[in-house]
Amino acid sequence: MRDRTHTPMFTPESGDEYLLHRPDFVSAAPDPERRQLSADGSVVRTTAEIAADSLTLKILNGHFEPGARLPEVALAEELGISRNTLREAFRLLAHAGLVEHLPNRGVFVLKTTAALLRDIYSFRRAVEVGALPALIRNEEALQKLRAVYADQQKAIREANWMLVGSANGRFHQTIVDSAGSPTLSEGMQTINARSRIAFLEYADTPGLHSRFSKVNRHILSVMEQRDLREAVTLLDNYLVEAHNELFIGLGFDKFPAA
């Protein structure tokens, strides 16, 4: 289990509330059937979406550990919402890949398994690496990648590992977004959320992010040089190494393969 001293508490009062509205962090994608517009045309967020964001904070802060059951009655009272609204918030969290509903048992924070970890990185090797040809032709996306990398380095200097993790997610989300496919982008958002859960269970998240941020810099550099072949090799090796390190770090090497 991860040492919580590496995870600074993250609340809206901490100044990090902008993370709630990042594509890789927000509890769920906008629900057009439930969204309304205010008189000035701005989007009005539903109570369930706000509750889902609050629960996302609790999960990523480690208040609810991976595998923990979310207590419906207590949470409804704590958040001041009806149980029906809370169930809608749970649905949004499930859509985002943060929780799972087990029939007749309740809603549980997702817990990483060896099979899930393989699934996460199989998706990323196919989709993220496959998006590189589109990225290399997209100067706007490359510029965004530079900005996100700068954010990640600033967070590392400040030892703010919650922000480091968010920036890393945005870096890889940007790569997939460059493919121009809403379906792939939404899938990557779910994968990013599941990756964040895996990091919660890993003992040395600072070391992991510090090492792989250097690979991000290298990937960005070769993309700026329009060296697609080297970028593909770097990113694929990165993903294989990340999978293997998490696989061992989470103790899956101690059990027979499923």
N, C-alpha and C positions, 0 to 999 in steps of 0.2 A: 504494500500500500504506500502511496506517495506521502512524503513528509509535507504536511500542510504549512510548515514554515516557509516553504517556497512559493506559497500562493497568497499574495496580499489580498485582504478582504476587498471585495469589489461591490460597491453600492452606488446608487445614483449620486450620493453626496460626495463620492470620492473624486468626481470629475471625469469619470470614465463612462458616463451614461451614453455617450455617442455610440458605444459599441452595440447597444441594444438595437440599433437600426442599420448595422452592417449586414450585408447579405449572408456572410458566413457565420454570423453570431445570433441574429434575431431568431426568436423561437420558431417562427414559421413564415412562409411566404404570404404575401397579402391574399386575403380571401375576397375576391371581387363580389361574390354573392352576398357578403355580409358587410361590405364597406359602404359608407355613406359619405356624401360630400356636404361640407358646411356651406354657409351662404357665400363665402369668398372663394369656394371651389377647392379648398384644401380637404385632404382625406381625414375623416374622423375615425380614429381607431376604436375598435369594439372593446368592451370590458374584458371579454375572453382573451383578446390579444394582449392587453395590458397585464392581465393575470399570468399569461404564458410567459411574458418577459420577466416578471417577478420570479416565477419558478425557475426560469433559465438561469437567472443570477444565483439562486440558491444551489442549483445543481453544479454550476461551474465554479462556485466558491467552495464546493465540497460539503455544504450543509447537508445535502443528501448524497450519500456515497453511491457509486455504481452498484446496482443490484438492490438498493433500498426501496421499500414500498412507500409510495406517497399516500399519507393518511388523508382520505377525502374529507371527512367531517372536520378535522382539525384545521386543514388548509382552507376550507370554505369559511370557517369562522375567522381565521387569521386574516384572510384577504378581504373579508366583508362582502362576499359574493354568494350567490346561490349555488347549490351543488350542481344544478344543470349547467350554469355558466362555467363552473370549475371543470366539469366533464368536457365542455367545449375547449377549454384551455388544454386539457390533457390530449384532446384530439389534435390540436395544433402542435403540441410537443411531440406526439407520435409521428406526425407528418414530417417534422423536422429531424427525426431520428434520435431524439434524446430519451424517449421513454418507450416502453412496450406495455400493451394491455394483455394480461393473462386472464382468460375467462374464469370466472368464479373465484379469482384470487385478488385482482386489483390491478393498479398501474404501478410499474416499477421503473426506476432509472435504469437505462440500458447498461448492461454489464458486458464488457468485451470478452469474447470467446476466441479461441484459435480460429474457428471457422469464420467468424465475423471479421477478424483481422485480415485473413486471407482475402475475403470479399472486398474489404476497403481498398487494399492495395492492388488487387486485380482490376478493380474499376479504375483506379488512378493510373495504372500502367497503360490501360487501353485508351482511356478518354483524355487524360492530361497529356500524355506523350503524343497522342493523336492530334491534339490541338496546336502543337508547336508550329506546323507549317502555316497555319492561319496567323499565329502570333507574329511570326517573323516578318510578315507583310503589313503588320498593323502598327504604325508608329504611335498612334494614340494609346494603344494598349501597352506598348513598351514604355511610354512615358508614365503611365499609371503604375507599371511595375517598378520603375525607378523610385517613384514617390512612396510606394508601399514598403520597398526595401529600406528606404531612409527612415520610415517610421519604425521598422523593426530594429534597426541599429540604435536608434534613440532609446527605445524601450529596453534594449539589452544594456546600454550604458546606465540606465536608471534601475536596472534589476527588477523591472516590472514584468514579471513572467506571464501575467494574464494578457497584457498588451502585446508581448512578444508572440504569444500563441495566436492572438487575433490577427496580427500582421502577417504571420506565416500563412494562416488560412486565407487571408485576402490575396496574398502573393499567388498562391496556387489556384484560387478561384479566378483570378484575373487571366491566368493562362487558359483555363477552360472557357471563360466568357468570350475570349477572342475568337472562338469557333463560330460564334453567332447563333448558337442553338439554345433557345430557352429550356428545352427539355434536358440537355446536357448540363446547363448551368444550374437548374434546380436539383438535378441528381448530385452535382458536386456540392451544393449547399448541405444536403443530407449527409454526404460522405464527410464533409468537414466537421459537422456536428458530432458524428460518431467518432471521428479522430480525436476530438477534444475530450470525449469520455475516456478513450484509451489513454490519453496523456494524464488524466486524473489518477489513473491506476499505476502510473510509471514512477519509479522512485527518484529519477534524476532528470526531471523536465528541463531545468536550466542548462544542464550539460548537453542534453539532446538538441534543444533549440539553438544553443550557441554554435554547436558543430554544424548543424544543417543550414544555419543562416549563411555560413561561408560558402556552402554549395549553391545557395540561392544567388549569391553575388556572382559566382562563376557562371551559372546558367544565364543570368542577365547579361554578363559580359559577352559570352559567345553569341547570344541572340543579337546583341547590338552589332556584332561583327558579321551577322547574317550567316553564321556557320551552323546550319541546321543539323548536319550529321553529328557534330560534337555536342550540340544541345540535346539531341535525342539520347545519345549515350550517357551524358551527365545526368539527365533527369531520370532515365530508367534505372541507372545504377543507384541514384539517390533513393528511389522508391524501394528497390530491393533491399538496400542496406537499412532503411528506416523500418521496413517490415521485420527484418531479421532481428534488429536490436529490440524492438518492442516485443517480438515473440519470445525472446530470451528474457527480457526484463520483466515481463508479466508472468514468467514461470511456465510457459506452455511447453518448453523443451523438457520439462520434468515429467510430462505425462505422455502416454502412448498417443500416436496420431489418431484423430477421430476418423 
